[in-house]
Amino acid sequence: MQRTTLRTLVLLLELFAAVVSLQYLTAIRPARADAVWLAGNSPAYPPAPARTVDDAMST
């Protein structure tokens, strides 16, 4: 039986790490963000700010 050199072991470990990282990256899907349009053609305006802190708490 032949002995495996240190260089071969390092190359095999690098290959293993590359395959594992590739499998990990393909398993994780990136998040997607899409624009959400409300009904109608007019732009959506943000709500008016509350006059006081108490008004914001009551909504």
C-alpha positions as CSV (number, residue, x, y, z in Angstrom):
1,M,0.0,0.0,0.0
2,Q,1.4,3.4,-1.0
3,R,1.6,6.3,1.4
4,T,-0.4,9.4,0.6
5,T,1.7,12.5,0.6
6,L,0.8,15.6,2.6
7,R,0.3,17.6,-0.6
8,T,-2.3,15.1,-1.8
9,L,-4.1,15.3,1.6
10,V,-4.1,19.1,1.5
11,L,-5.5,19.1,-2.1
12,L,-8.2,16.6,-1.1
13,L,-9.2,18.8,1.9
14,E,-9.3,21.9,-0.3
15,L,-11.5,20.1,-2.8
16,F,-13.8,18.9,0.0
17,A,-14.1,22.5,1.3
18,A,-14.9,23.8,-2.2
19,V,-17.6,21.2,-2.7
20,V,-19.2,21.8,0.7
21,S,-19.2,25.6,0.2
22,L,-20.7,25.2,-3.2
23,Q,-23.5,23.0,-1.8
24,Y,-24.1,25.4,1.0
25,L,-24.3,28.4,-1.3
26,T,-26.7,26.7,-3.7
27,A,-28.9,25.6,-0.8
28,I,-29.4,29.2,0.5
29,R,-31.5,31.3,-1.8
30,P,-31.1,35.1,-1.7
31,A,-34.0,37.2,-0.5
32,R,-35.9,39.0,-3.2
33,A,-37.5,42.4,-3.0
34,D,-40.2,43.4,-5.3
35,A,-42.1,46.7,-5.6
36,V,-45.6,46.5,-4.3
37,W,-48.2,48.7,-6.0
38,L,-51.4,49.7,-4.4
39,A,-54.7,49.8,-6.2
40,G,-55.0,52.7,-8.6
41,N,-52.5,54.7,-10.6
42,S,-51.8,57.4,-8.0
43,P,-48.8,57.3,-5.7
44,A,-49.2,56.0,-2.2
45,Y,-48.7,58.8,0.4
46,P,-47.5,58.1,3.9
47,P,-50.0,58.8,6.7
48,A,-50.0,62.2,8.4
49,P,-47.9,62.3,11.6
50,A,-49.6,62.3,14.9
51,R,-50.0,65.7,16.7
52,T,-48.8,64.3,20.0
53,V,-47.4,61.0,21.3
54,D,-50.8,60.2,22.9
55,D,-52.5,60.3,19.4
56,A,-50.0,57.8,18.1
57,M,-50.7,55.4,21.0
58,S,-54.4,55.5,20.5
59,T,-54.3,54.3,16.9
